[in-house]
Amino acid sequence: MHEALKALLASATKSLVVSMYGYDDDELDQAIRGKLGSDKIFVQLSLDKSQSAGAHEKADSGEMAEQRDRQQHRHRAKRARRDHAQ
């Protein structure tokens, strides 16, 4: 099952929407972060609230929020350049 999930995450080219109960798999985390770093793929990650108190989840959620903010900034800048060119 683990290899199937890794392959599925790796195959995403336009969007990746994930809901997870417990976020503690480093290999899946790396696959998701790889997509999160791209400005060509929409990424949405939902974690179960009862799991959000874990140390792993707290650290990951802060880092991912920063990556999300950078991605949103790139999208806004790209859109502004495109709108200005028209």
Backbone atoms as SQL, in Angstrom:
CREATE TABLE atoms (id INTEGER PRIMARY KEY, chain TEXT, resi INTEGER, resn TEXT, atom TEXT, x REAL, y REAL, z REAL);
INSERT INTO atoms VALUES
  (1, 'A', 1, 'MET', 'N', 0.818, -1.196, 0.000),
  (2, 'A', 1, 'MET', 'CA', 0.000, 0.000, 0.000),
  (3, 'A', 1, 'MET', 'C', 0.866, 1.266, 0.000),
  (4, 'A', 2, 'HIS', 'N', 1.941, 1.226, 0.769),
  (5, 'A', 2, 'HIS', 'CA', 2.816, 2.394, 0.868),
  (6, 'A', 2, 'HIS', 'C', 3.393, 2.768, -0.497),
  (7, 'A', 3, 'GLU', 'N', 3.865, 1.795, -1.232),
  (8, 'A', 3, 'GLU', 'CA', 4.436, 2.067, -2.548),
  (9, 'A', 3, 'GLU', 'C', 3.379, 2.603, -3.508),
  (10, 'A', 4, 'ALA', 'N', 2.154, 2.115, -3.382),
  (11, 'A', 4, 'ALA', 'CA', 1.061, 2.605, -4.232),
  (12, 'A', 4, 'ALA', 'C', 0.770, 4.070, -3.923),
  (13, 'A', 5, 'LEU', 'N', 0.785, 4.451, -2.655),
  (14, 'A', 5, 'LEU', 'CA', 0.550, 5.851, -2.283),
  (15, 'A', 5, 'LEU', 'C', 1.678, 6.744, -2.802),
  (16, 'A', 6, 'LYS', 'N', 2.913, 6.288, -2.678),
  (17, 'A', 6, 'LYS', 'CA', 4.041, 7.065, -3.209),
  (18, 'A', 6, 'LYS', 'C', 3.908, 7.265, -4.712),
  (19, 'A', 7, 'ALA', 'N', 3.546, 6.206, -5.424),
  (20, 'A', 7, 'ALA', 'CA', 3.386, 6.298, -6.873),
  (21, 'A', 7, 'ALA', 'C', 2.243, 7.238, -7.239),
  (22, 'A', 8, 'LEU', 'N', 1.161, 7.171, -6.491),
  (23, 'A', 8, 'LEU', 'CA', 0.023, 8.044, -6.749),
  (24, 'A', 8, 'LEU', 'C', 0.397, 9.506, -6.536),
  (25, 'A', 9, 'LEU', 'N', 1.078, 9.808, -5.454),
  (26, 'A', 9, 'LEU', 'CA', 1.510, 11.182, -5.196),
  (27, 'A', 9, 'LEU', 'C', 2.462, 11.661, -6.286),
  (28, 'A', 10, 'ALA', 'N', 3.369, 10.818, -6.681),
  (29, 'A', 10, 'ALA', 'CA', 4.351, 11.193, -7.706),
  (30, 'A', 10, 'ALA', 'C', 3.694, 11.446, -9.058),
  (31, 'A', 11, 'SER', 'N', 2.566, 10.818, -9.309),
  (32, 'A', 11, 'SER', 'CA', 1.925, 10.940, -10.621),
  (33, 'A', 11, 'SER', 'C', 1.119, 12.225, -10.795),
  (34, 'A', 12, 'ALA', 'N', 0.882, 12.970, -9.729),
  (35, 'A', 12, 'ALA', 'CA', 0.076, 14.197, -9.820),
  (36, 'A', 12, 'ALA', 'C', 0.791, 15.232, -10.684),
  (37, 'A', 13, 'THR', 'N', 0.064, 15.809, -11.645),
  (38, 'A', 13, 'THR', 'CA', 0.657, 16.809, -12.529),
  (39, 'A', 13, 'THR', 'C', -0.068, 18.148, -12.509),
  (40, 'A', 14, 'LYS', 'N', -1.326, 18.171, -12.088),
  (41, 'A', 14, 'LYS', 'CA', -2.090, 19.422, -12.074),
  (42, 'A', 14, 'LYS', 'C', -2.572, 19.783, -10.682),
  (43, 'A', 15, 'SER', 'N', -2.993, 18.782, -9.908),
  (44, 'A', 15, 'SER', 'CA', -3.462, 19.061, -8.552),
  (45, 'A', 15, 'SER', 'C', -3.236, 17.843, -7.671),
  (46, 'A', 16, 'LEU', 'N', -3.137, 18.125, -6.369),
  (47, 'A', 16, 'LEU', 'CA', -2.965, 17.083, -5.372),
  (48, 'A', 16, 'LEU', 'C', -3.789, 17.482, -4.161),
  (49, 'A', 17, 'VAL', 'N', -4.825, 16.732, -3.874),
  (50, 'A', 17, 'VAL', 'CA', -5.691, 16.995, -2.732),
  (51, 'A', 17, 'VAL', 'C', -5.632, 15.767, -1.836),
  (52, 'A', 18, 'VAL', 'N', -5.156, 15.965, -0.599),
  (53, 'A', 18, 'VAL', 'CA', -4.900, 14.854, 0.305),
  (54, 'A', 18, 'VAL', 'C', -5.581, 15.095, 1.642),
  (55, 'A', 19, 'SER', 'N', -6.228, 14.077, 2.166),
  (56, 'A', 19, 'SER', 'CA', -6.748, 14.077, 3.535),
  (57, 'A', 19, 'SER', 'C', -6.082, 12.920, 4.257),
  (58, 'A', 20, 'MET', 'N', -5.466, 13.221, 5.388),
  (59, 'A', 20, 'MET', 'CA', -4.729, 12.180, 6.100),
  (60, 'A', 20, 'MET', 'C', -5.111, 12.169, 7.573),
  (61, 'A', 21, 'TYR', 'N', -5.174, 10.982, 8.111),
  (62, 'A', 21, 'TYR', 'CA', -5.325, 10.797, 9.553),
  (63, 'A', 21, 'TYR', 'C', -3.956, 10.374, 10.056),
  (64, 'A', 22, 'GLY', 'N', -3.285, 11.262, 10.736),
  (65, 'A', 22, 'GLY', 'CA', -1.924, 10.990, 11.177),
  (66, 'A', 22, 'GLY', 'C', -0.960, 11.282, 10.051),
  (67, 'A', 23, 'TYR', 'N', -0.089, 12.205, 10.264),
  (68, 'A', 23, 'TYR', 'CA', 0.852, 12.627, 9.231),
  (69, 'A', 23, 'TYR', 'C', 2.251, 12.322, 9.733),
  (70, 'A', 24, 'ASP', 'N', 2.689, 11.090, 9.514),
  (71, 'A', 24, 'ASP', 'CA', 3.968, 10.688, 10.089),
  (72, 'A', 24, 'ASP', 'C', 4.820, 9.846, 9.148),
  (73, 'A', 25, 'ASP', 'N', 4.544, 9.915, 7.870),
  (74, 'A', 25, 'ASP', 'CA', 5.305, 9.139, 6.905),
  (75, 'A', 25, 'ASP', 'C', 6.254, 10.076, 6.157),
  (76, 'A', 26, 'ASP', 'N', 7.537, 9.944, 6.427),
  (77, 'A', 26, 'ASP', 'CA', 8.517, 10.866, 5.844),
  (78, 'A', 26, 'ASP', 'C', 8.611, 10.763, 4.324),
  (79, 'A', 27, 'GLU', 'N', 8.458, 9.570, 3.773),
  (80, 'A', 27, 'GLU', 'CA', 8.537, 9.423, 2.313),
  (81, 'A', 27, 'GLU', 'C', 7.343, 10.076, 1.622),
  (82, 'A', 28, 'LEU', 'N', 6.151, 9.897, 2.170),
  (83, 'A', 28, 'LEU', 'CA', 4.974, 10.550, 1.588),
  (84, 'A', 28, 'LEU', 'C', 5.070, 12.062, 1.775),
  (85, 'A', 29, 'ASP', 'N', 5.602, 12.472, 2.916),
  (86, 'A', 29, 'ASP', 'CA', 5.807, 13.894, 3.179),
  (87, 'A', 29, 'ASP', 'C', 6.711, 14.510, 2.122),
  (88, 'A', 30, 'GLN', 'N', 7.799, 13.841, 1.786),
  (89, 'A', 30, 'GLN', 'CA', 8.715, 14.360, 0.770),
  (90, 'A', 30, 'GLN', 'C', 8.042, 14.454, -0.599),
  (91, 'A', 31, 'ALA', 'N', 7.216, 13.475, -0.922),
  (92, 'A', 31, 'ALA', 'CA', 6.501, 13.508, -2.199),
  (93, 'A', 31, 'ALA', 'C', 5.540, 14.698, -2.249),
  (94, 'A', 32, 'ILE', 'N', 4.840, 14.938, -1.140),
  (95, 'A', 32, 'ILE', 'CA', 3.899, 16.062, -1.079),
  (96, 'A', 32, 'ILE', 'C', 4.651, 17.385, -1.140),
  (97, 'A', 33, 'ARG', 'N', 5.734, 17.490, -0.387),
  (98, 'A', 33, 'ARG', 'CA', 6.518, 18.732, -0.390),
  (99, 'A', 33, 'ARG', 'C', 7.101, 19.027, -1.772),
  (100, 'A', 34, 'GLY', 'N', 7.464, 17.977, -2.491),
  (101, 'A', 34, 'GLY', 'CA', 7.962, 18.173, -3.847),
  (102, 'A', 34, 'GLY', 'C', 6.919, 18.826, -4.738),
  (103, 'A', 35, 'LYS', 'N', 5.674, 18.429, -4.577),
  (104, 'A', 35, 'LYS', 'CA', 4.579, 19.039, -5.347),
  (105, 'A', 35, 'LYS', 'C', 4.282, 20.436, -4.838),
  (106, 'A', 36, 'LEU', 'N', 4.372, 20.628, -3.527),
  (107, 'A', 36, 'LEU', 'CA', 4.081, 21.928, -2.932),
  (108, 'A', 36, 'LEU', 'C', 5.063, 22.984, -3.412),
  (109, 'A', 37, 'GLY', 'N', 6.276, 22.570, -3.724),
  (110, 'A', 37, 'GLY', 'CA', 7.283, 23.507, -4.206),
  (111, 'A', 37, 'GLY', 'C', 7.078, 23.950, -5.641),
  (112, 'A', 38, 'SER', 'N', 6.167, 23.307, -6.359),
  (113, 'A', 38, 'SER', 'CA', 5.921, 23.643, -7.761),
  (114, 'A', 38, 'SER', 'C', 4.835, 24.707, -7.879),
  (115, 'A', 39, 'ASP', 'N', 5.018, 25.632, -8.810),
  (116, 'A', 39, 'ASP', 'CA', 3.962, 26.626, -9.036),
  (117, 'A', 39, 'ASP', 'C', 2.987, 26.172, -10.119),
  (118, 'A', 40, 'LYS', 'N', 3.145, 24.943, -10.593),
  (119, 'A', 40, 'LYS', 'CA', 2.263, 24.414, -11.632),
  (120, 'A', 40, 'LYS', 'C', 1.239, 23.412, -11.086),
  (121, 'A', 41, 'ILE', 'N', 1.330, 23.092, -9.794),
  (122, 'A', 41, 'ILE', 'CA', 0.441, 22.090, -9.203),
  (123, 'A', 41, 'ILE', 'C', -0.267, 22.687, -7.994),
  (124, 'A', 42, 'PHE', 'N', -1.592, 22.579, -7.976),
  (125, 'A', 42, 'PHE', 'CA', -2.386, 23.001, -6.821),
  (126, 'A', 42, 'PHE', 'C', -2.285, 21.903, -5.766),
  (127, 'A', 43, 'VAL', 'N', -1.962, 22.275, -4.526),
  (128, 'A', 43, 'VAL', 'CA', -1.841, 21.304, -3.443),
  (129, 'A', 43, 'VAL', 'C', -2.744, 21.717, -2.291),
  (130, 'A', 44, 'GLN', 'N', -3.561, 20.775, -1.841),
  (131, 'A', 44, 'GLN', 'CA', -4.409, 20.991, -0.666),
  (132, 'A', 44, 'GLN', 'C', -4.224, 19.792, 0.251),
  (133, 'A', 45, 'LEU', 'N', -3.912, 20.062, 1.513),
  (134, 'A', 45, 'LEU', 'CA', -3.679, 19.002, 2.485),
  (135, 'A', 45, 'LEU', 'C', -4.559, 19.244, 3.690),
  (136, 'A', 46, 'SER', 'N', -5.366, 18.252, 4.039),
  (137, 'A', 46, 'SER', 'CA', -6.238, 18.339, 5.210),
  (138, 'A', 46, 'SER', 'C', -5.821, 17.269, 6.208),
  (139, 'A', 47, 'LEU', 'N', -5.583, 17.698, 7.446),
  (140, 'A', 47, 'LEU', 'CA', -5.228, 16.766, 8.502),
  (141, 'A', 47, 'LEU', 'C', -6.376, 16.651, 9.492),
  (142, 'A', 48, 'ASP', 'N', -6.510, 15.505, 10.093),
  (143, 'A', 48, 'ASP', 'CA', -7.516, 15.283, 11.115),
  (144, 'A', 48, 'ASP', 'C', -7.179, 16.148, 12.326),
  (145, 'A', 49, 'LYS', 'N', -8.158, 16.881, 12.848),
  (146, 'A', 49, 'LYS', 'CA', -7.914, 17.812, 13.942),
  (147, 'A', 49, 'LYS', 'C', -7.348, 17.121, 15.177),
  (148, 'A', 50, 'SER', 'N', -7.790, 15.907, 15.453),
  (149, 'A', 50, 'SER', 'CA', -7.302, 15.220, 16.650),
  (150, 'A', 50, 'SER', 'C', -5.822, 14.890, 16.553),
  (151, 'A', 51, 'GLN', 'N', -5.270, 14.891, 15.345),
  (152, 'A', 51, 'GLN', 'CA', -3.853, 14.592, 15.153),
  (153, 'A', 51, 'GLN', 'C', -2.990, 15.847, 15.163),
  (154, 'A', 52, 'SER', 'N', -3.589, 17.011, 15.142),
  (155, 'A', 52, 'SER', 'CA', -2.827, 18.243, 14.976),
  (156, 'A', 52, 'SER', 'C', -1.967, 18.594, 16.176),
  (157, 'A', 53, 'ALA', 'N', -2.180, 17.966, 17.314),
  (158, 'A', 53, 'ALA', 'CA', -1.399, 18.279, 18.505),
  (159, 'A', 53, 'ALA', 'C', -0.057, 17.554, 18.524),
  (160, 'A', 54, 'GLY', 'N', 0.142, 16.599, 17.641),
  (161, 'A', 54, 'GLY', 'CA', 1.403, 15.853, 17.617),
  (162, 'A', 54, 'GLY', 'C', 2.566, 16.722, 17.207),
  (163, 'A', 55, 'ALA', 'N', 3.743, 16.419, 17.736),
  (164, 'A', 55, 'ALA', 'CA', 4.938, 17.223, 17.443),
  (165, 'A', 55, 'ALA', 'C', 5.261, 17.214, 15.956),
  (166, 'A', 56, 'HIS', 'N', 5.124, 16.074, 15.316),
  (167, 'A', 56, 'HIS', 'CA', 5.425, 15.963, 13.883),
  (168, 'A', 56, 'HIS', 'C', 4.481, 16.840, 13.080),
  (169, 'A', 57, 'GLU', 'N', 3.202, 16.798, 13.410),
  (170, 'A', 57, 'GLU', 'CA', 2.209, 17.571, 12.671),
  (171, 'A', 57, 'GLU', 'C', 2.389, 19.069, 12.883),
  (172, 'A', 58, 'LYS', 'N', 2.714, 19.489, 14.122),
  (173, 'A', 58, 'LYS', 'CA', 2.904, 20.917, 14.379),
  (174, 'A', 58, 'LYS', 'C', 4.060, 21.465, 13.564),
  (175, 'A', 59, 'ALA', 'N', 5.173, 20.754, 13.539),
  (176, 'A', 59, 'ALA', 'CA', 6.331, 21.215, 12.777),
  (177, 'A', 59, 'ALA', 'C', 6.007, 21.251, 11.293),
  (178, 'A', 60, 'ASP', 'N', 5.375, 20.207, 10.788),
  (179, 'A', 60, 'ASP', 'CA', 5.046, 20.136, 9.368),
  (180, 'A', 60, 'ASP', 'C', 4.056, 21.203, 8.960),
  (181, 'A', 61, 'SER', 'N', 3.051, 21.460, 9.796),
  (182, 'A', 61, 'SER', 'CA', 2.030, 22.428, 9.401),
  (183, 'A', 61, 'SER', 'C', 2.621, 23.825, 9.290),
  (184, 'A', 62, 'GLY', 'N', 3.549, 24.187, 10.162),
  (185, 'A', 62, 'GLY', 'CA', 4.191, 25.498, 10.073),
  (186, 'A', 62, 'GLY', 'C', 5.034, 25.632, 8.821),
  (187, 'A', 63, 'GLU', 'N', 5.827, 24.603, 8.526),
  (188, 'A', 63, 'GLU', 'CA', 6.669, 24.633, 7.327),
  (189, 'A', 63, 'GLU', 'C', 5.814, 24.653, 6.070),
  (190, 'A', 64, 'MET', 'N', 4.749, 23.860, 6.060),
  (191, 'A', 64, 'MET', 'CA', 3.895, 23.810, 4.874),
  (192, 'A', 64, 'MET', 'C', 3.146, 25.119, 4.682),
  (193, 'A', 65, 'ALA', 'N', 2.766, 25.769, 5.771),
  (194, 'A', 65, 'ALA', 'CA', 2.101, 27.066, 5.649),
  (195, 'A', 65, 'ALA', 'C', 3.038, 28.073, 4.991),
  (196, 'A', 66, 'GLU', 'N', 4.306, 28.034, 5.366),
  (197, 'A', 66, 'GLU', 'CA', 5.277, 28.933, 4.741),
  (198, 'A', 66, 'GLU', 'C', 5.429, 28.622, 3.258),
  (199, 'A', 67, 'GLN', 'N', 5.503, 27.342, 2.917),
  (200, 'A', 67, 'GLN', 'CA', 5.604, 26.964, 1.504),
  (201, 'A', 67, 'GLN', 'C', 4.357, 27.391, 0.747),
  (202, 'A', 68, 'ARG', 'N', 3.187, 27.220, 1.353),
  (203, 'A', 68, 'ARG', 'CA', 1.937, 27.620, 0.714),
  (204, 'A', 68, 'ARG', 'C', 1.932, 29.122, 0.451),
  (205, 'A', 69, 'ASP', 'N', 2.383, 29.893, 1.443),
  (206, 'A', 69, 'ASP', 'CA', 2.415, 31.341, 1.271),
  (207, 'A', 69, 'ASP', 'C', 3.345, 31.748, 0.132),
  (208, 'A', 70, 'ARG', 'N', 4.499, 31.088, 0.032),
  (209, 'A', 70, 'ARG', 'CA', 5.414, 31.393, -1.073),
  (210, 'A', 70, 'ARG', 'C', 4.781, 31.032, -2.416),
  (211, 'A', 71, 'GLN', 'N', 4.087, 29.897, -2.461),
  (212, 'A', 71, 'GLN', 'CA', 3.433, 29.468, -3.693),
  (213, 'A', 71, 'GLN', 'C', 2.338, 30.461, -4.084),
  (214, 'A', 72, 'GLN', 'N', 1.545, 30.897, -3.122),
  (215, 'A', 72, 'GLN', 'CA', 0.492, 31.867, -3.416),
  (216, 'A', 72, 'GLN', 'C', 1.084, 33.180, -3.908),
  (217, 'A', 73, 'HIS', 'N', 2.186, 33.602, -3.319),
  (218, 'A', 73, 'HIS', 'CA', 2.846, 34.830, -3.753),
  (219, 'A', 73, 'HIS', 'C', 3.314, 34.701, -5.199),
  (220, 'A', 74, 'ARG', 'N', 3.909, 33.546, -5.557),
  (221, 'A', 74, 'ARG', 'CA', 4.351, 33.341, -6.944),
  (222, 'A', 74, 'ARG', 'C', 3.171, 33.391, -7.903),
  (223, 'A', 75, 'HIS', 'N', 2.036, 32.774, -7.511),
  (224, 'A', 75, 'HIS', 'CA', 0.857, 32.780, -8.376),
  (225, 'A', 75, 'HIS', 'C', 0.324, 34.201, -8.566),
  (226, 'A', 76, 'ARG', 'N', 0.270, 34.973, -7.482),
  (227, 'A', 76, 'ARG', 'CA', -0.230, 36.357, -7.593),
  (228, 'A', 76, 'ARG', 'C', 0.687, 37.195, -8.477),
  (229, 'A', 77, 'ALA', 'N', 1.993, 37.035, -8.313),
  (230, 'A', 77, 'ALA', 'CA', 2.947, 37.797, -9.127),
  (231, 'A', 77, 'ALA', 'C', 2.829, 37.414, -10.594),
  (232, 'A', 78, 'LYS', 'N', 2.685, 36.137, -10.855),
  (233, 'A', 78, 'LYS', 'CA', 2.534, 35.671, -12.239),
  (234, 'A', 78, 'LYS', 'C', 1.256, 36.226, -12.858),
  (235, 'A', 79, 'ARG', 'N', 0.169, 36.199, -12.095),
  (236, 'A', 79, 'ARG', 'CA', -1.119, 36.720, -12.580),
  (237, 'A', 79, 'ARG', 'C', -1.022, 38.226, -12.835),
  (238, 'A', 80, 'ALA', 'N', -0.338, 38.952, -11.933),
  (239, 'A', 80, 'ALA', 'CA', -0.200, 40.398, -12.107),
  (240, 'A', 80, 'ALA', 'C', 0.617, 40.714, -13.350),
  (241, 'A', 81, 'ARG', 'N', 1.686, 39.971, -13.589),
  (242, 'A', 81, 'ARG', 'CA', 2.483, 40.197, -14.804),
  (243, 'A', 81, 'ARG', 'C', 1.661, 39.925, -16.054),
  (244, 'A', 82, 'ARG', 'N', 0.873, 38.855, -16.015),
  (245, 'A', 82, 'ARG', 'CA', 0.039, 38.510, -17.168),
  (246, 'A', 82, 'ARG', 'C', -1.027, 39.578, -17.411),
  (247, 'A', 83, 'ASP', 'N', -1.662, 40.031, -16.341),
  (248, 'A', 83, 'ASP', 'CA', -2.697, 41.065, -16.477),
  (249, 'A', 83, 'ASP', 'C', -2.102, 42.393, -16.956),
  (250, 'A', 84, 'HIS', 'N', -0.900, 42.708, -16.491),
  (251, 'A', 84, 'HIS', 'CA', -0.254, 43.948, -16.900),
  (252, 'A', 84, 'HIS', 'C', 0.150, 43.912, -18.375),
  (253, 'A', 85, 'ALA', 'N', 0.503, 42.749, -18.853),
  (254, 'A', 85, 'ALA', 'CA', 0.927, 42.603, -20.256),
  (255, 'A', 85, 'ALA', 'C', -0.245, 42.742, -21.220),
  (256, 'A', 86, 'GLN', 'N', -1.447, 42.530, -20.739),
  (257, 'A', 86, 'GLN', 'CA', -2.626, 42.585, -21.627),
  (258, 'A', 86, 'GLN', 'C', -3.101, 43.964, -21.826);
